[in-house]
């Protein structure tokens, strides 16, 4: 069966920034390029060409999403995230349209502080789906879903604009280290703080270098406080959200994604195809796209490893160029949203064993 209509369910869309916004936008475009009609329904953000936003709370989202699904009768209902209201809306949609294939893609690792009752509810509901996709093997293993639930790992891809910018632009490199990501999740921001600490130590030997942090969120004050304590104002710059993140990544010598918790960060994939050398911690799906000293530089999440890794890259311009070129070639050849869409479609309609 070739699907003709796909409905995407998401907790948020633009202008709320985050991996799910970018992921669903890119995946929707890939489905449309295959001649498939798409509608998107999101719980937060602003309505746009890809998504209709349903304000009013989670139960309202379930009701109004169900109404749209019943009216539209999609061949595939594709939910994004493990939020209970996304899963419930998808399940109810399938209940009223049994011929629809119900698929969920999980983007972030399970939250160890989540409500146990809700977690049990989510697991029970997933048994009625046609499958769950994870963006990394680590996420799949951490989820511990029962084998009765069909599961797959499908890697994300760089954003299309990043790919085109990487092909069309030649940036003048500056002695900058850039990190991109929302300052929302404690385990992710813990990595940013680690990056600031390591930069404070190594920067004494590299007075011309700066660390640029792009992103915003409720944990930004903790990063600003650390920068102030280390007297790095002027050398560590928190820019918040910027108009052209690709220019920031492209003009930097190093892209550093230091985090203790990840799915598979799109900003890292973007840096690869843009042509900036990457240093990262081996969490989530990062080790599935970064091969140490081949397509990037992997460091353990501790100060000594990070200082040593940064120092090596900052000293060796030839290594930076080699890693950047290899990463760009790998990302351009092996990672695309057309492949992501194809793998989701194949998994969604595949017969259960």
TASUL-V339086 format. One record per run of one state. SS is the DSSP state (hx for helix, st for strand, lp for the rest). FROM is the first residue (numbers start at 1). TO is the last residue. If there is no record, write none. Layout:
ss->SS from->FROM to->TO
ss->SS from->FROM to->TO
//
This chain:
ss->lp from->1 to->4
ss->st from->5 to->10
ss->lp from->11 to->18
ss->hx from->19 to->33
ss->lp from->34 to->36
ss->st from->37 to->42
ss->lp from->43 to->51
ss->st from->52 to->53
ss->lp from->54 to->57
ss->hx from->58 to->72
ss->lp from->73 to->75
ss->st from->76 to->80
ss->lp from->81 to->83
ss->hx from->84 to->96
ss->lp from->97 to->100
ss->st from->101 to->106
ss->lp from->107 to->115
ss->hx from->116 to->126
ss->lp from->127 to->131
ss->st from->132 to->134
ss->lp from->135 to->136
ss->hx from->137 to->143
ss->lp from->144 to->150
ss->st from->151 to->153
ss->lp from->154 to->159
ss->hx from->160 to->168
ss->lp from->169 to->173
ss->st from->174 to->180
ss->lp from->181 to->185
ss->hx from->186 to->205
ss->lp from->206 to->209
ss->st from->210 to->214
ss->lp from->215 to->219
ss->hx from->220 to->229
ss->lp from->230 to->232
ss->st from->233 to->233
ss->lp from->234 to->235
ss->st from->236 to->240
ss->lp from->241 to->244
ss->hx from->245 to->251
ss->st from->252 to->257
ss->lp from->258 to->265
ss->hx from->266 to->274
ss->lp from->275 to->276
ss->st from->277 to->281
ss->lp from->282 to->285
ss->hx from->286 to->289
ss->lp from->290 to->291
ss->st from->292 to->292
ss->lp from->293 to->295
ss->st from->296 to->299
ss->lp from->300 to->302
ss->hx from->303 to->315
ss->lp from->316 to->316
ss->hx from->317 to->334
ss->lp from->335 to->336
ss->hx from->337 to->349
ss->lp from->350 to->353
//
